Amino acid sequence: MALREFTDGNGVAWQVWEVHSTMAERRRVTMRRAAARETAERRLIDRPSMKYGQSFDHGWLSFRSSVERRRRSVIPPHWDELSTDGLRALLADSRATGPVRRLVD
């Protein structure tokens, strides 16, 4: 997995990497077991465990700075070889997902 670092036009340092959601919602797979489960379904509510749009089903680029997180739903081919200007354009085309969360403040 590629990780790129760049600075935007305002001097903010960013990291960007690919995220793939193959295991994000296991209930979308019809049957993963070799044999049927002997007990009833344990989940009481049938809802996705992660909240993201269908456009994110094939992965996304995740951007992170010291104060903000962003996502871009389409991963362009060879994005990890783009120039700084190319990464800035992808950042401009991304959606904010909220502030950076810290484990310990």
C-alpha positions, 0 to 999 in steps of 0.5 A, a space after each residue: 500500500 502506497 503512502 504519499 505525503 505532500 503539502 497543499 497550497 496553504 502549507 498544510 502537510 497531508 498524508 494520502 493512502 488507499 483504503 479498500 472496503 472488502 471486509 467492511 460489510 461482511 453481510 453483503 456476502 451471501 455465504 462464507 461458511 462451508 456449512 450452515 450455522 446451527 444457531 439463529 442470526 445473532 444480529 438484531 438489526 440489519 444495518 451496515 456496520 460502516 456508513 459510507 455511500 455506494 460510491 465507496 464500495 470499490 475503495 477510496 483515497 483517504 487524506 489526513 492532515 493534523 486537523 482534518 480528514 477527507 475521502 475521495 471515492 474514486 481511486 485513479 490509476 497510478 495516483 501514487 505516482 502523481 506530482 504534488 499538483 496532482 495530489 492537490 487536485 485530488 484533495 480539492 476533489 475530496 469530501 471532508 469526513 471530520 476532524 482528526 480523532 486522537 486516542 489521548 488528548 
